[in-house]
């Protein structure tokens, strides 16, 4: 396991047949208020939240901490009201006008050299705004460029760097491709999966772990830590087993 990186927890809700969205990749809003509160609690326990561009495109926004008790607990621990919200994307093909860029949160971007240039180019081509209604262009507080020799995002290097920025706990909110890449590199410590009472089906509908998949002998192994049933939903808490376990 890579050392000197944040403790990383995946938090996802899925249908009973293991889909995190329908075949149209619509925003997944099938979780209950209990599941939303659970997600907010996991976000509040983190220093940063990480998600892919596809997840951001689907929702156009992100879940922030609204529970006053959770905000107060963070303040008592010397933390800001909200964690850092980090988008990871190879191309940075993001819409600067979505609501995410108006939310009162700190935003970071993990991307490639091409992605950084693409994002800055998009900002330069935003339509001009009248003087009275002029607003600052949407910005990322930090743009972190980490590339492999093949010009892909070097997520290992990126997570190591996050640790140097005092990000000790990281929550990953999807999507399946991002989770697959993190799993393949042994960069995940825990998973929280909420099983919701519906069946979505669809051979193109995204799952918690997409990508190429794992053969049984090489598949990441899990240890079940907790099971909670609340009304019609089941909350599963797993720890990734290490080879020495």
Phi and psi restraints in degrees (value plus and minus 20) as a CYANA .aco file:
   2 UNK   PHI     -83.2   -43.2
   2 UNK   PSI     110.3   150.3
   3 UNK   PHI    -113.9   -73.9
   3 UNK   PSI     147.6   187.6
   4 UNK   PHI      38.4    78.4
   4 UNK   PSI      29.2    69.2
   5 UNK   PHI    -158.4  -118.4
   5 UNK   PSI     145.8   185.8
   6 UNK   PHI     -84.8   -44.8
   6 UNK   PSI     130.4   170.4
   7 UNK   PHI     -88.9   -48.9
   7 UNK   PSI     101.4   141.4
   8 UNK   PHI    -134.5   -94.5
   8 UNK   PSI     105.6   145.6
   9 UNK   PHI    -144.4  -104.4
   9 UNK   PSI     105.8   145.8
  10 UNK   PHI    -107.5   -67.5
  10 UNK   PSI     112.9   152.9
  11 UNK   PHI    -148.6  -108.6
  11 UNK   PSI      93.1   133.1
  12 UNK   PHI    -162.9  -122.9
  12 UNK   PSI     127.8   167.8
  13 UNK   PHI    -126.8   -86.8
  13 UNK   PSI     122.3   162.3
  14 UNK   PHI    -162.4  -122.4
  14 UNK   PSI     140.4   180.4
  15 UNK   PHI     -92.4   -52.4
  15 UNK   PSI     150.5   190.5
  16 UNK   PHI     -83.3   -43.3
  16 UNK   PSI     -41.3    -1.3
  17 UNK   PHI    -121.0   -81.0
  17 UNK   PSI      -0.8    39.2
  18 UNK   PHI      59.2    99.2
  18 UNK   PSI      11.8    51.8
  19 UNK   PHI    -130.5   -90.5
  19 UNK   PSI     117.7   157.7
  20 UNK   PHI    -117.5   -77.5
  20 UNK   PSI     -22.5    17.5
  21 UNK   PHI    -184.2  -144.2
  21 UNK   PSI     148.2   188.2
  22 UNK   PHI    -101.0   -61.0
  22 UNK   PSI    -198.9  -158.9
  23 UNK   PHI     -88.0   -48.0
  23 UNK   PSI     -36.3     3.7
  24 UNK   PHI    -108.3   -68.3
  24 UNK   PSI     -21.3    18.7
  25 UNK   PHI      38.9    78.9
  25 UNK   PSI      19.2    59.2
  26 UNK   PHI     -89.3   -49.3
  26 UNK   PSI     138.6   178.6
  27 UNK   PHI     -76.3   -36.3
  27 UNK   PSI     112.6   152.6
  28 UNK   PHI    -102.8   -62.8
  28 UNK   PSI      80.9   120.9
  29 UNK   PHI    -138.0   -98.0
  29 UNK   PSI       9.7    49.7
  30 UNK   PHI    -110.6   -70.6
  30 UNK   PSI     -25.6    14.4
  31 UNK   PHI     -94.0   -54.0
  31 UNK   PSI     133.3   173.3
  32 UNK   PHI    -101.4   -61.4
  32 UNK   PSI     157.7   197.7
  33 UNK   PHI     -83.2   -43.2
  33 UNK   PSI     -51.8   -11.8
  34 UNK   PHI     -85.2   -45.2
  34 UNK   PSI     -62.9   -22.9
  35 UNK   PHI     -85.5   -45.5
  35 UNK   PSI     -59.1   -19.1
  36 UNK   PHI     -83.2   -43.2
  36 UNK   PSI     -61.5   -21.5
  37 UNK   PHI     -84.6   -44.6
  37 UNK   PSI     -58.0   -18.0
  38 UNK   PHI     -82.8   -42.8
  38 UNK   PSI     -64.6   -24.6
  39 UNK   PHI     -82.9   -42.9
  39 UNK   PSI     -62.4   -22.4
  40 UNK   PHI     -82.2   -42.2
  40 UNK   PSI     -58.4   -18.4
  41 UNK   PHI     -83.4   -43.4
  41 UNK   PSI     -61.3   -21.3
  42 UNK   PHI     -87.7   -47.7
  42 UNK   PSI     -57.5   -17.5
  43 UNK   PHI     -84.0   -44.0
  43 UNK   PSI     -62.2   -22.2
  44 UNK   PHI     -84.6   -44.6
  44 UNK   PSI     -46.6    -6.6
  45 UNK   PHI    -102.5   -62.5
  45 UNK   PSI     -21.1    18.9
  46 UNK   PHI    -129.8   -89.8
  46 UNK   PSI     135.1   175.1
  47 UNK   PHI    -106.2   -66.2
  47 UNK   PSI     -44.5    -4.5
  48 UNK   PHI    -172.9  -132.9
  48 UNK   PSI     136.0   176.0
  49 UNK   PHI    -139.8   -99.8
  49 UNK   PSI     114.3   154.3
  50 UNK   PHI    -140.5  -100.5
  50 UNK   PSI     114.3   154.3
  51 UNK   PHI    -173.8  -133.8
  51 UNK   PSI     138.0   178.0
  52 UNK   PHI    -105.1   -65.1
  52 UNK   PSI     147.7   187.7
  53 UNK   PHI     -83.8   -43.8
  53 UNK   PSI     -54.5   -14.5
  54 UNK   PHI     -81.8   -41.8
  54 UNK   PSI     -60.4   -20.4
  55 UNK   PHI     -83.8   -43.8
  55 UNK   PSI     -61.8   -21.8
  56 UNK   PHI     -87.1   -47.1
  56 UNK   PSI     -60.1   -20.1
  57 UNK   PHI     -81.0   -41.0
  57 UNK   PSI     -58.7   -18.7
  58 UNK   PHI     -85.9   -45.9
  58 UNK   PSI     -62.8   -22.8
  59 UNK   PHI    -116.6   -76.6
  59 UNK   PSI     -55.5   -15.5
  60 UNK   PHI      56.6    96.6
  60 UNK   PSI     -22.9    17.1
  61 UNK   PHI    -174.2  -134.2
  61 UNK   PSI     159.2   199.2
  62 UNK   PHI    -157.9  -117.9
  62 UNK   PSI     136.8   176.8
  63 UNK   PHI     -97.7   -57.7
  63 UNK   PSI     106.1   146.1
  64 UNK   PHI    -128.5   -88.5
  64 UNK   PSI     147.3   187.3
  65 UNK   PHI    -101.3   -61.3
  65 UNK   PSI      97.0   137.0
  66 UNK   PHI    -133.1   -93.1
  66 UNK   PSI     -37.7     2.3
  67 UNK   PHI     -89.2   -49.2
  67 UNK   PSI      96.6   136.6
  68 UNK   PHI     -76.8   -36.8
  68 UNK   PSI     -53.4   -13.4
  69 UNK   PHI     -84.8   -44.8
  69 UNK   PSI     -62.5   -22.5
  70 UNK   PHI     -87.5   -47.5
  70 UNK   PSI     -59.2   -19.2
  71 UNK   PHI     -82.9   -42.9
  71 UNK   PSI     -61.3   -21.3
  72 UNK   PHI     -85.4   -45.4
  72 UNK   PSI     -60.1   -20.1
  73 UNK   PHI     -82.3   -42.3
  73 UNK   PSI     -59.8   -19.8
  74 UNK   PHI     -84.8   -44.8
  74 UNK   PSI     -60.4   -20.4
  75 UNK   PHI     -83.1   -43.1
  75 UNK   PSI     -59.6   -19.6
  76 UNK   PHI     -84.5   -44.5
  76 UNK   PSI     -46.9    -6.9
  77 UNK   PHI    -110.5   -70.5
  77 UNK   PSI     -13.6    26.4
  78 UNK   PHI      55.7    95.7
  78 UNK   PSI       2.5    42.5
  79 UNK   PHI    -123.5   -83.5
  79 UNK   PSI     133.9   173.9
  80 UNK   PHI     -87.4   -47.4
  80 UNK   PSI     143.7   183.7
  81 UNK   PHI     -77.2   -37.2
  81 UNK   PSI     -54.6   -14.6
  82 UNK   PHI    -143.9  -103.9
  82 UNK   PSI     127.4   167.4
  83 UNK   PHI     -92.0   -52.0
  83 UNK   PSI     156.2   196.2
  84 UNK   PHI    -100.1   -60.1
  84 UNK   PSI     117.7   157.7
  85 UNK   PHI    -125.8   -85.8
  85 UNK   PSI      97.3   137.3
  86 UNK   PHI    -134.3   -94.3
  86 UNK   PSI     103.6   143.6
  87 UNK   PHI    -119.8   -79.8
  87 UNK   PSI     112.7   152.7
  88 UNK   PHI    -135.2   -95.2
  88 UNK   PSI     106.9   146.9
  89 UNK   PHI    -178.6  -138.6
  89 UNK   PSI     114.9   154.9
  90 UNK   PHI     -87.9   -47.9
  90 UNK   PSI     -61.8   -21.8
  91 UNK   PHI    -118.5   -78.5
  91 UNK   PSI     -38.2     1.8
  92 UNK   PHI      37.0    77.0
  92 UNK   PSI      14.6    54.6
  93 UNK   PHI    -100.9   -60.9
  93 UNK   PSI      53.3    93.3
  94 UNK   PHI    -134.9   -94.9
  94 UNK   PSI     129.1   169.1
  95 UNK   PHI    -106.9   -66.9
  95 UNK   PSI      93.2   133.2
  96 UNK   PHI     -85.6   -45.6
  96 UNK   PSI     -30.0    10.0
  97 UNK   PHI    -121.3   -81.3
  97 UNK   PSI     -14.7    25.3
  98 UNK   PHI     -93.5   -53.5
  98 UNK   PSI     142.8   182.8
  99 UNK   PHI     -83.7   -43.7
  99 UNK   PSI     -45.7    -5.7
 100 UNK   PHI     -72.2   -32.2
 100 UNK   PSI     -57.9   -17.9
 101 UNK   PHI     -99.8   -59.8
 101 UNK   PSI     -21.0    19.0
 102 UNK   PHI    -128.4   -88.4
 102 UNK   PSI     -27.1    12.9
 103 UNK   PHI     -91.6   -51.6
 103 UNK   PSI     125.6   165.6
 104 UNK   PHI    -100.1   -60.1
 104 UNK   PSI      44.7    84.7
 105 UNK   PHI    -153.9  -113.9
 105 UNK   PSI     141.4   181.4
 106 UNK   PHI    -103.3   -63.3
 106 UNK   PSI     112.9   152.9
 107 UNK   PHI    -140.3  -100.3
 107 UNK   PSI     110.4   150.4
 108 UNK   PHI    -141.4  -101.4
 108 UNK   PSI     137.4   177.4
 109 UNK   PHI    -147.6  -107.6
 109 UNK   PSI     108.7   148.7
 110 UNK   PHI    -127.1   -87.1
 110 UNK   PSI     101.6   141.6
 111 UNK   PHI    -175.2  -135.2
 111 UNK   PSI    -189.1  -149.1
 112 UNK   PHI    -123.5   -83.5
 112 UNK   PSI     155.5   195.5
 113 UNK   PHI     -79.5   -39.5
 113 UNK   PSI     -63.1   -23.1
 114 UNK   PHI     -83.9   -43.9
 114 UNK   PSI     -58.8   -18.8
 115 UNK   PHI     -84.9   -44.9
 115 UNK   PSI     -61.1   -21.1
 116 UNK   PHI     -81.7   -41.7
 116 UNK   PSI     -64.8   -24.8
 117 UNK   PHI     -84.8   -44.8
 117 UNK   PSI     -58.8   -18.8
 118 UNK   PHI     -83.9   -43.9
 118 UNK   PSI     -64.6   -24.6
 119 UNK   PHI     -84.3   -44.3
 119 UNK   PSI     -66.6   -26.6
 120 UNK   PHI     -84.5   -44.5
 120 UNK   PSI     -52.9   -12.9
 121 UNK   PHI     -86.6   -46.6
 121 UNK   PSI     -57.8   -17.8
 122 UNK   PHI     -83.1   -43.1
 122 UNK   PSI     -61.1   -21.1
 123 UNK   PHI     -83.8   -43.8
 123 UNK   PSI     -57.3   -17.3
 124 UNK   PHI     -87.8   -47.8
 124 UNK   PSI     -45.0    -5.0
 125 UNK   PHI    -118.2   -78.2
 125 UNK   PSI     -11.6    28.4
 126 UNK   PHI     -81.9   -41.9
 126 UNK   PSI     121.4   161.4
 127 UNK   PHI     -82.8   -42.8
 127 UNK   PSI     125.7   165.7
 128 UNK   PHI     -86.9   -46.9
 128 UNK   PSI     128.6   168.6
 129 UNK   PHI    -137.6   -97.6
 129 UNK   PSI     124.9   164.9
 130 UNK   PHI     -76.5   -36.5
 130 UNK   PSI     132.5   172.5
 131 UNK   PHI     -79.0   -39.0
 131 UNK   PSI     -63.6   -23.6
 132 UNK   PHI     -87.4   -47.4
 132 UNK   PSI     -56.1   -16.1
 133 UNK   PHI    -119.5   -79.5
 133 UNK   PSI     -10.3    29.7
 134 UNK   PHI     -83.1   -43.1
 134 UNK   PSI     117.6   157.6
 135 UNK   PHI    -146.1  -106.1
 135 UNK   PSI     138.2   178.2
 136 UNK   PHI     -87.9   -47.9
 136 UNK   PSI     123.9   163.9
 137 UNK   PHI     -85.2   -45.2
 137 UNK   PSI     130.3   170.3
 138 UNK   PHI     -81.7   -41.7
 138 UNK   PSI     117.7   157.7
 139 UNK   PHI    -155.1  -115.1
 139 UNK   PSI     134.3   174.3
 140 UNK   PHI    -120.2   -80.2
 140 UNK   PSI     111.3   151.3
 141 UNK   PHI     -79.0   -39.0
 141 UNK   PSI     -58.3   -18.3
 142 UNK   PHI    -157.0  -117.0
 142 UNK   PSI     118.5   158.5
 143 UNK   PHI    -133.1   -93.1
 143 UNK   PSI      93.0   133.0
 144 UNK   PHI    -124.3   -84.3
 144 UNK   PSI      95.4   135.4
 145 UNK   PHI    -124.6   -84.6
 145 UNK   PSI      96.9   136.9
 146 UNK   PHI    -156.2  -116.2
 146 UNK   PSI      98.6   138.6
 147 UNK   PHI    -144.0  -104.0
 147 UNK   PSI     125.7   165.7
 148 UNK   PHI    -104.2   -64.2
 148 UNK   PSI     150.3   190.3
 149 UNK   PHI     -78.8   -38.8
 149 UNK   PSI     -41.5    -1.5
 150 UNK   PHI    -115.2   -75.2
 150 UNK   PSI      -5.3    34.7
 151 UNK   PHI      51.0    91.0
 151 UNK   PSI       0.0    40.0
 152 UNK   PHI    -112.3   -72.3
 152 UNK   PSI     146.3   186.3
 153 UNK   PHI     -88.2   -48.2
 153 UNK   PSI     110.3   150.3
 154 UNK   PHI    -110.1   -70.1
 154 UNK   PSI      66.3   106.3
 155 UNK   PHI     -88.8   -48.8
 155 UNK   PSI     -48.7    -8.7
 156 UNK   PHI     -81.8   -41.8
 156 UNK   PSI     -69.9   -29.9
 157 UNK   PHI     -83.6   -43.6
 157 UNK   PSI     -57.1   -17.1
 158 UNK   PHI     -83.5   -43.5
 158 UNK   PSI     -64.2   -24.2
 159 UNK   PHI     -88.1   -48.1
 159 UNK   PSI     -57.0   -17.0
 160 UNK   PHI     -79.4   -39.4
 160 UNK   PSI     -62.3   -22.3
 161 UNK   PHI     -85.9   -45.9
 161 UNK   PSI     -58.2   -18.2
 162 UNK   PHI     -78.4   -38.4
 162 UNK   PSI     -57.1   -17.1
 163 UNK   PHI     -82.3   -42.3
 163 UNK   PSI     -53.2   -13.2
 164 UNK   PHI     -93.2   -53.2
 164 UNK   PSI     -34.6     5.4
 165 UNK   PHI    -120.4   -80.4
 165 UNK   PSI       1.0    41.0
 166 UNK   PHI      47.8    87.8
 166 UNK   PSI       6.9    46.9
 167 UNK   PHI    -113.0   -73.0
 167 UNK   PSI      80.7   120.7
 168 UNK   PHI    -119.1   -79.1
 168 UNK   PSI     -44.2    -4.2
 169 UNK   PHI    -150.1  -110.1
 169 UNK   PSI     108.1   148.1
 170 UNK   PHI    -144.6  -104.6
 170 UNK   PSI     109.5   149.5
 171 UNK   PHI    -124.7   -84.7
 171 UNK   PSI     109.9   149.9
 172 UNK   PHI    -126.9   -86.9
 172 UNK   PSI     103.4   143.4
 173 UNK   PHI    -129.0   -89.0
 173 UNK   PSI      -3.8    36.2
 174 UNK   PHI      90.4   130.4
 174 UNK   PSI     159.3   199.3
 175 UNK   PHI    -111.4   -71.4
 175 UNK   PSI    -183.1  -143.1
 176 UNK   PHI     -81.4   -41.4
 176 UNK   PSI     -54.3   -14.3
 177 UNK   PHI     -87.4   -47.4
 177 UNK   PSI     -62.1   -22.1
 178 UNK   PHI     -84.2   -44.2
 178 UNK   PSI     -65.3   -25.3
 179 UNK   PHI     -82.3   -42.3
 179 UNK   PSI     -60.3   -20.3
 180 UNK   PHI     -80.8   -40.8
 180 UNK   PSI     -63.8   -23.8
 181 UNK   PHI     -86.6   -46.6
 181 UNK   PSI     -58.5   -18.5
 182 UNK   PHI     -87.4   -47.4
 182 UNK   PSI     -61.6   -21.6
 183 UNK   PHI     -83.4   -43.4
 183 UNK   PSI     -63.1   -23.1
 184 UNK   PHI     -81.8   -41.8
 184 UNK   PSI     -44.5    -4.5
 185 UNK   PHI    -122.8   -82.8
 185 UNK   PSI     -11.7    28.3
 186 UNK   PHI      38.8    78.8
 186 UNK   PSI      28.3    68.3
 187 UNK   PHI    -131.7   -91.7
 187 UNK   PSI      -6.7    33.3
 188 UNK   PHI    -138.1   -98.1
 188 UNK   PSI     116.7   156.7
 189 UNK   PHI    -122.0   -82.0
 189 UNK   PSI     -59.2   -19.2
 190 UNK   PHI    -162.2  -122.2
 190 UNK   PSI     138.3   178.3
 191 UNK   PHI    -153.4  -113.4
 191 UNK   PSI     116.4   156.4
 192 UNK   PHI    -133.4   -93.4
 192 UNK   PSI      96.5   136.5
 193 UNK   PHI    -138.4   -98.4
 193 UNK   PSI     105.7   145.7
 194 UNK   PHI    -121.9   -81.9
 194 UNK   PSI     102.0   142.0
 195 UNK   PHI    -114.1   -74.1
 195 UNK   PSI      98.3   138.3
 196 UNK   PHI    -121.7   -81.7
 196 UNK   PSI     129.5   169.5
 197 UNK   PHI    -102.5   -62.5
 197 UNK   PSI      47.5    87.5
 198 UNK   PHI    -176.7  -136.7
 198 UNK   PSI     140.7   180.7
 199 UNK   PHI    -140.2  -100.2
 199 UNK   PSI     103.1   143.1
 200 UNK   PHI    -118.1   -78.1
 200 UNK   PSI     -56.6   -16.6
 201 UNK   PHI      43.6    83.6
 201 UNK   PSI    -192.2  -152.2
 202 UNK   PHI      78.3   118.3
 202 UNK   PSI      99.2   139.2
 203 UNK   PHI     -95.6   -55.6
 203 UNK   PSI     -26.7    13.3
 204 UNK   PHI    -129.3   -89.3
 204 UNK   PSI     -20.5    19.5
 205 UNK   PHI     -89.7   -49.7
 205 UNK   PSI     116.2   156.2
 206 UNK   PHI     -88.8   -48.8
 206 UNK   PSI     130.7   170.7
 207 UNK   PHI    -138.3   -98.3
 207 UNK   PSI     150.5   190.5
 208 UNK   PHI     -77.0   -37.0
 208 UNK   PSI     -50.7   -10.7
 209 UNK   PHI    -152.3  -112.3
 209 UNK   PSI      86.2   126.2
 210 UNK   PHI    -115.7   -75.7
 210 UNK   PSI    -150.7  -110.7
 211 UNK   PHI      52.0    92.0
 211 UNK   PSI    -180.4  -140.4
 212 UNK   PHI     -99.2   -59.2
 212 UNK   PSI     -41.5    -1.5
 213 UNK   PHI      72.9   112.9
 213 UNK   PSI     152.9   192.9
 214 UNK   PHI    -144.7  -104.7
 214 UNK   PSI     121.2   161.2
 215 UNK   PHI     -95.3   -55.3
 215 UNK   PSI     131.6   171.6
 216 UNK   PHI     -71.7   -31.7
 216 UNK   PSI     -61.7   -21.7
 217 UNK   PHI     -87.8   -47.8
 217 UNK   PSI     -44.2    -4.2
 218 UNK   PHI    -128.0   -88.0
 218 UNK   PSI     -18.3    21.7
 219 UNK   PHI     -87.9   -47.9
 219 UNK   PSI     118.7   158.7
 220 UNK   PHI     -78.8   -38.8
 220 UNK   PSI     115.6   155.6
 221 UNK   PHI    -121.1   -81.1
 221 UNK   PSI     125.2   165.2
 222 UNK   PHI    -138.6   -98.6
 222 UNK   PSI     132.1   172.1
 223 UNK   PHI    -137.3   -97.3
 223 UNK   PSI     103.5   143.5
 224 UNK   PHI     -95.8   -55.8
 224 UNK   PSI     102.6   142.6
 225 UNK   PHI    -119.9   -79.9
 225 UNK   PSI     -59.6   -19.6
 226 UNK   PHI    -168.6  -128.6
 226 UNK   PSI     130.7   170.7
 227 UNK   PHI    -157.3  -117.3
 227 UNK   PSI     104.5   144.5
 228 UNK   PHI    -149.2  -109.2
 228 UNK   PSI     109.7   149.7
 229 UNK   PHI    -127.1   -87.1
 229 UNK   PSI     103.4   143.4
 230 UNK   PHI    -145.2  -105.2
 230 UNK   PSI      90.4   130.4
 231 UNK   PHI      33.7    73.7
 231 UNK   PSI    -134.6   -94.6
 232 UNK   PHI    -120.0   -80.0
 232 UNK   PSI     -14.8    25.2
 233 UNK   PHI    -131.7   -91.7
 233 UNK   PSI     131.4   171.4
 234 UNK   PHI    -140.8  -100.8
 234 UNK   PSI     109.4   149.4
 235 UNK   PHI    -126.8   -86.8
 235 UNK   PSI      99.1   139.1
 236 UNK   PHI    -131.7   -91.7
 236 UNK   PSI     111.0   151.0
 237 UNK   PHI    -139.7   -99.7
 237 UNK   PSI      98.2   138.2
 238 UNK   PHI    -138.7   -98.7
 238 UNK   PSI     134.7   174.7
 239 UNK   PHI    -136.2   -96.2
 239 UNK   PSI     119.8   159.8
 240 UNK   PHI     -93.3   -53.3
 240 UNK   PSI     106.7   146.7
 241 UNK   PHI     -97.8   -57.8
 241 UNK   PSI     122.1   162.1
 242 UNK   PHI    -117.6   -77.6
 242 UNK   PSI     137.0   177.0
 243 UNK   PHI     -72.3   -32.3
 243 UNK   PSI     -50.7   -10.7
 244 UNK   PHI    -101.0   -61.0
 244 UNK   PSI     -31.6     8.4
